[in-house]
Amino acid sequence: MILAKMLPLGLMVTALALTGCTPTASPPAADVKKPAVSETAEHTHGTGPNGGVIFDLGKYHAEFTVDHSSKECTVLFVTGDHADDKPLPVAAKELTLTTKETKTADGTVVAPMTITLLPKDEAEGKAAKFVGTDPGIGNVADFEGTVIGEIDGKPSQGEFKE
């Protein structure tokens, strides 16, 4: 008789032990935020209006070009990432361009450079073109580096590679 009274209690204890007291289900799929495509994969850019390389600089597109004979480099903000895009003025006082060490076609090492780029066509506190010079830019090489600055009041950064 005692066994008959204890059996339901034993079954209940066994059921609780097997199932546990707290739910272990994962959250519904709708609650999980999936990153946007732009957050997970890089996108490619076309050639800029001056034949340079287009890169992302903050929320903008910019073109990096080099004039080896004048030892000058330029960052031009543009409306998109194609050759037919137009200059896009932004509010910035200066940009800093830093290159990595590279080599010329004949193997000459070109040391890293840090170049201050100043607005070239400033009007009403905005400019689309920022220019700087350094003797190292006179070397014919593929340059790669970073551009940083405060653009439209926000810290911005972008990486370029020719």
Backbone torsions as a table, in degrees:
resi	resn	phi	psi	omega
1	MET	NA	-41.5	178.7
2	ILE	-62.1	-37.7	179.5
3	LEU	-61.7	-40.7	-179.8
4	ALA	-65.6	-33.8	179.7
5	LYS	-77.6	-31.8	-176.9
6	MET	-84.1	-21.9	-177.1
7	LEU	-59.5	-48.7	178.8
8	PRO	-61.5	-38.7	178.4
9	LEU	-64.8	-41.9	178.3
10	GLY	-63.5	-41.4	178.0
11	LEU	-64.0	-39.5	-180.0
12	MET	-66.0	-43.9	178.1
13	VAL	-62.6	-43.1	178.6
14	THR	-62.6	-42.9	180.0
15	ALA	-63.0	-42.8	177.9
16	LEU	-64.6	-40.6	-179.5
17	ALA	-64.5	-37.3	-178.6
18	LEU	-76.4	-35.5	-175.5
19	THR	-95.1	-25.6	-177.8
20	GLY	81.6	171.6	-176.3
21	CYS	-102.4	-17.8	-177.3
22	THR	-115.8	146.1	178.7
23	PRO	-70.6	144.5	179.9
24	THR	-117.6	10.6	-178.3
25	ALA	-68.6	146.0	177.6
26	SER	-78.6	159.5	-178.0
27	PRO	-63.8	154.0	178.6
28	PRO	-59.0	150.2	-177.2
29	ALA	-58.6	-30.2	-178.4
30	ALA	-66.0	-24.8	-178.7
31	ASP	-80.9	-15.0	-177.6
32	VAL	-87.8	121.0	-179.5
33	LYS	-81.9	122.8	176.1
34	LYS	-91.5	136.5	179.0
35	PRO	-67.6	149.0	176.4
36	ALA	-67.8	160.0	-179.7
37	VAL	-56.6	-40.5	-177.9
38	SER	-65.6	-20.9	179.6
39	GLU	-84.1	-18.8	-174.0
40	THR	-112.8	-20.1	-176.0
41	ALA	-135.9	141.9	176.1
42	GLU	-75.7	150.1	174.7
43	HIS	-112.6	158.8	-177.1
44	THR	-98.6	157.1	179.9
45	HIS	-121.1	157.9	175.4
46	GLY	-87.3	-171.2	175.7
47	THR	-81.5	141.9	-178.3
48	GLY	-76.4	174.6	-177.1
49	PRO	-63.3	-19.9	178.4
50	ASN	-108.9	15.3	179.2
51	GLY	83.4	5.3	-178.8
52	GLY	-87.8	-176.5	-179.4
53	VAL	-91.7	132.3	177.3
54	ILE	-90.9	139.1	177.1
55	PHE	-145.0	163.3	177.4
56	ASP	-83.7	129.5	177.3
57	LEU	-128.5	99.1	-171.2
58	GLY	64.8	-132.6	178.7
59	LYS	-89.3	5.3	-176.1
60	TYR	-107.9	165.8	168.1
61	HIS	-101.4	139.9	178.8
62	ALA	-137.6	154.2	179.0
63	GLU	-113.8	131.4	176.2
64	PHE	-103.6	124.8	176.5
65	THR	-133.2	158.9	-179.0
66	VAL	-131.1	137.2	170.4
67	ASP	-115.0	99.0	-174.5
68	HIS	-62.9	-37.6	-176.5
69	SER	-66.2	-34.2	178.4
70	SER	-97.0	1.0	-179.7
71	LYS	55.7	42.5	-173.8
72	GLU	-124.1	139.9	173.3
73	CYS	-121.8	153.0	-175.5
74	THR	-133.6	140.1	168.4
75	VAL	-117.1	120.7	-178.7
76	LEU	-116.7	120.9	174.9
77	PHE	-76.2	133.3	-177.2
78	VAL	-130.1	163.7	-175.2
79	THR	-74.2	-13.4	-179.6
80	GLY	-161.1	-146.2	-178.7
81	ASP	-132.8	43.7	-180.0
82	HIS	-135.4	164.7	-176.8
83	ALA	-62.4	-27.4	-176.5
84	ASP	-94.1	11.0	179.5
85	ASP	-73.6	157.0	-176.8
86	LYS	-103.8	156.2	175.3
87	PRO	-60.0	146.0	-178.5
88	LEU	-129.4	103.8	-180.0
89	PRO	-64.9	139.5	177.3
90	VAL	-130.5	159.7	177.7
91	ALA	-88.7	106.8	177.0
92	ALA	-156.2	139.8	-179.7
93	LYS	-86.5	-35.2	177.6
94	GLU	-165.2	160.7	175.2
95	LEU	-126.3	155.8	175.6
96	THR	-118.4	122.6	179.5
97	LEU	-107.9	128.3	178.7
98	THR	-122.6	126.5	178.6
99	THR	-102.9	156.3	173.4
100	LYS	-89.3	163.2	174.5
101	GLU	-61.8	140.0	179.2
102	THR	-142.5	-178.3	178.3
103	LYS	-134.4	149.5	173.3
104	THR	-78.7	174.1	-179.6
105	ALA	-60.0	-31.0	-179.9
106	ASP	-88.6	5.8	175.7
107	GLY	94.1	1.6	177.8
108	THR	-66.9	129.4	-179.8
109	VAL	-76.8	131.6	174.6
110	VAL	-108.1	115.7	-176.6
111	ALA	-65.6	155.2	175.0
112	PRO	-59.0	149.7	-179.5
113	MET	-130.7	150.5	169.1
114	THR	-123.2	120.0	-172.7
115	ILE	-125.0	129.6	174.8
116	THR	-85.1	126.1	178.8
117	LEU	-104.9	125.6	-179.4
118	LEU	-109.9	153.5	-179.7
119	PRO	-63.5	137.6	-177.8
120	LYS	-100.6	-35.4	-172.8
121	ASP	-123.5	41.7	-173.1
122	GLU	-64.1	134.1	175.5
123	ALA	-147.3	126.8	179.7
124	GLU	56.1	37.5	177.0
125	GLY	78.9	8.5	179.3
126	LYS	-129.2	151.5	176.7
127	ALA	-148.5	151.7	176.0
128	ALA	-101.2	-27.6	-174.1
129	LYS	-112.5	130.2	178.2
130	PHE	-125.6	128.2	-171.3
131	VAL	-126.9	143.6	175.4
132	GLY	-148.1	159.5	-179.2
133	THR	-126.2	153.8	175.0
134	ASP	-162.8	139.4	178.8
135	PRO	-56.0	-32.0	-179.1
136	GLY	-64.2	-26.0	179.2
137	ILE	-66.7	-19.3	177.1
138	GLY	-66.2	-18.0	177.0
139	ASN	-75.1	134.6	176.6
140	VAL	-84.0	105.2	-178.0
141	ALA	-154.3	164.8	173.3
142	ASP	-87.5	117.9	-177.5
143	PHE	-95.3	149.2	178.8
144	GLU	-143.3	140.6	179.6
145	GLY	177.6	-157.6	-173.7
146	THR	-131.2	144.0	173.0
147	VAL	-120.2	130.5	177.2
148	ILE	-129.9	157.2	176.1
149	GLY	170.7	171.9	175.0
150	GLU	-96.0	115.7	-176.4
151	ILE	-118.8	124.2	-177.5
152	ASP	53.4	37.1	176.2
153	GLY	81.2	5.3	-178.6
154	LYS	-124.3	138.4	175.5
155	PRO	-61.5	133.0	-177.3
156	SER	-135.8	152.0	-179.3
157	GLN	-149.2	148.6	175.3
158	GLY	-154.1	153.7	179.0
159	GLU	-116.3	138.6	179.6
160	PHE	-124.9	157.7	175.8
161	LYS	-153.9	122.4	179.0
162	GLU	-74.5	NA	NA
